[in-house]
Amino acid sequence: MRRTRTATNIAAPCRVDPQSGLLLLARQVESPNSDARPDGVAVDLIVIHGISLPPGEYGGPWIDELFTNRLSRTAHPYFEQVATLHVSSHLLVRRDGEVVQYVPFQRRAWHAGASSWQGRERCNDFSIGIELEGTDHEPYESTQYAMLARVVVALCRAYPALSADRIVGHSDIAPGRKTDPGAAFDWPRLRSLVQFELEVAPA
């Protein structure tokens, strides 16, 4: 059964507060699953993930509860497999475009696992992880692409080492181990929207 939510932040200004490392339009849910980035490491990569809990179902509190170590293993049979994981992401973009932030951007979220990009391992050290509520094989929503593009532009403006071509999927940094955001994710669509936002959105 699919559950829907009422988006509360789609029209809000999209920018990063440089002091707190928070996205100002996001609903804040603090995750304990984070730590300090290594000294002197710049954020220069955005990693796109896909997630649904239980698999193929949307809505509900389960992603928040997973990322805050409160997921009950008895609430659904699948949760027995994941309830003890200590994982997080910086952001989640839900199906309706609502954005949730779990970890400030200056801290290291635990989203990538064993990973490598362009010869650099431990991608958590230098990346921002963004989860999209969805599956590998079901199209993501137009609202998610629109919001994701706004978020990417806000991050690029806040962190100079980031750019529109520094966006990858979880499958790119952990090939053979991870498949998300999957074949359903439309990369050209995202890149076109990001370019549009860079051109028309006020800095």
C-alpha positions in Angstrom: 0.0 0.0 0.0 1.3 3.4 -0.9 1.0 6.3 1.4 1.2 10.0 0.4 2.4 13.0 2.3 1.7 16.7 2.1 4.8 18.6 1.0 5.5 21.5 3.2 8.7 23.0 1.8 8.6 22.8 -2.0 8.1 26.6 -2.5 10.5 27.7 0.2 13.9 29.4 -0.7 16.5 26.7 -1.4 19.9 27.7 0.1 22.5 26.4 2.5 23.3 28.1 5.7 27.1 28.2 5.8 27.4 28.3 9.6 25.1 25.3 10.4 25.5 23.3 7.2 21.7 23.0 7.0 19.5 23.3 3.9 17.0 26.0 5.0 13.9 24.5 3.3 14.5 21.0 4.7 12.6 19.3 7.6 15.3 18.6 10.1 15.6 15.1 11.6 18.9 14.7 13.4 20.7 11.3 12.9 23.3 10.0 15.3 25.0 8.2 12.4 27.6 10.8 11.4 31.0 11.9 12.3 33.6 14.5 11.4 35.1 14.7 7.9 38.9 14.3 7.7 40.7 17.6 8.2 41.3 19.5 5.0 39.0 17.4 2.8 36.7 19.5 0.6 33.2 18.4 -0.3 33.4 17.8 -4.1 31.0 15.0 -5.0 27.2 14.4 -4.8 26.0 10.8 -4.6 22.4 10.0 -5.6 20.8 7.0 -3.9 17.4 5.4 -4.1 15.5 4.1 -1.1 12.0 2.7 -0.1 10.9 1.1 3.1 9.5 -1.5 3.0 10.9 -2.1 -0.6 8.5 -0.7 -3.2 6.4 1.2 -0.6 6.4 4.9 -0.1 5.4 7.2 2.7 5.4 6.5 6.4 8.0 7.1 9.1 10.3 4.2 8.2 13.2 6.1 6.5 13.4 8.6 9.3 13.4 5.7 11.8 16.1 3.8 10.0 18.4 6.8 9.9 17.8 7.6 13.6 18.2 3.9 14.8 14.6 3.6 15.8 13.3 1.2 13.2 11.4 -1.6 14.8 12.3 -5.0 13.4 8.8 -6.2 14.2 7.0 -3.5 12.2 7.5 -5.4 8.9 9.2 -8.7 8.0 11.8 -6.9 5.9 12.9 -4.7 8.8 14.6 -7.7 10.4 17.3 -7.3 7.8 18.0 -3.6 8.2 16.9 -2.5 11.7 20.4 -2.9 13.2 22.2 -1.0 10.5 23.8 2.3 11.5 23.4 4.4 8.3 22.3 7.9 7.3 22.3 10.3 4.4 22.5 14.0 4.3 19.2 14.5 2.6 16.1 12.6 1.5 13.8 13.8 -1.3 10.4 12.2 -0.9 8.0 11.4 -3.8 6.1 14.6 -3.2 9.3 16.7 -3.2 9.6 17.2 0.5 13.2 17.4 1.6 14.4 15.9 4.9 17.9 16.6 6.3 19.5 14.1 8.7 23.2 15.3 8.8 24.7 18.8 8.4 26.8 19.0 5.2 30.0 19.7 7.0 29.8 16.3 8.8 30.3 12.9 7.2 27.0 10.9 6.7 27.2 7.2 6.5 25.7 6.6 3.1 28.3 5.3 0.6 29.9 2.3 2.4 32.8 0.7 0.7 33.3 3.0 -2.3 35.7 4.6 -4.8 35.5 7.4 -7.3 38.3 8.4 -9.7 40.9 6.5 -7.7 39.7 7.9 -4.3 38.3 5.5 -1.8 36.0 6.2 1.2 33.6 8.5 -0.7 31.8 9.4 2.5 34.8 11.6 3.3 34.3 14.0 0.5 30.7 13.5 -0.7 27.1 14.6 0.1 24.6 11.8 0.0 21.1 12.4 -1.3 18.4 9.7 -1.1 15.4 9.7 -3.5 12.4 7.9 -2.3 12.0 5.3 -5.0 13.2 2.0 -6.6 15.6 1.1 -9.3 12.8 0.2 -11.8 9.9 2.6 -11.1 10.1 6.2 -12.6 10.9 8.9 -10.1 8.4 11.8 -9.8 8.7 15.1 -11.7 8.5 16.9 -8.3 11.6 15.0 -7.2 13.6 15.9 -10.2 12.6 19.6 -9.8 13.5 19.7 -6.1 16.7 17.7 -6.6 17.9 20.2 -9.2 17.2 23.1 -6.9 19.1 21.3 -4.1 22.1 20.6 -6.3 22.4 24.2 -7.4 22.2 25.4 -3.8 25.0 22.9 -2.9 27.2 24.0 -5.8 26.8 27.6 -4.7 27.6 26.8 -1.1 30.6 24.5 -1.8 33.0 25.8 -4.5 34.6 22.4 -5.2 31.2 21.0 -6.3 29.9 21.4 -9.8 27.1 20.1 -11.9 29.3 17.4 -13.4 30.3 16.1 -10.0 27.1 14.1 -9.5 27.1 10.3 -9.5 24.9 7.4 -8.5 25.6 5.0 -5.7 26.1 2.4 -8.4 28.9 4.4 -9.9 31.0 4.5 -6.7 30.1 0.9 -5.6 29.7 -1.0 -8.9 28.7 -4.6 -8.4 27.6 -4.0 -4.9 24.9 -1.3 -5.3 22.5 -0.6 -8.2 20.7 2.6 -7.1 19.3 5.0 -8.2 18.8 2.4 -10.9 17.8 2.3 -14.6 14.6 4.3 -13.8 16.7 7.4 -12.9 16.8 9.9 -15.8 20.3 11.5 -15.7 19.8 13.7 -18.8 16.6 15.1 -17.2 18.4 16.0 -14.0 21.4 17.6 -15.7 19.1 19.7 -17.9 17.1 20.9 -14.9 20.3 21.7 -13.0 21.6 23.7 -16.0 18.2 25.6 -16.1 18.4 26.4 -12.4 21.9 27.6 -12.7 20.9 30.0 -15.5 17.7 31.4 -14.1 17.7 31.0 -10.3 19.1 34.0 -8.3 22.4 33.3 -6.7 
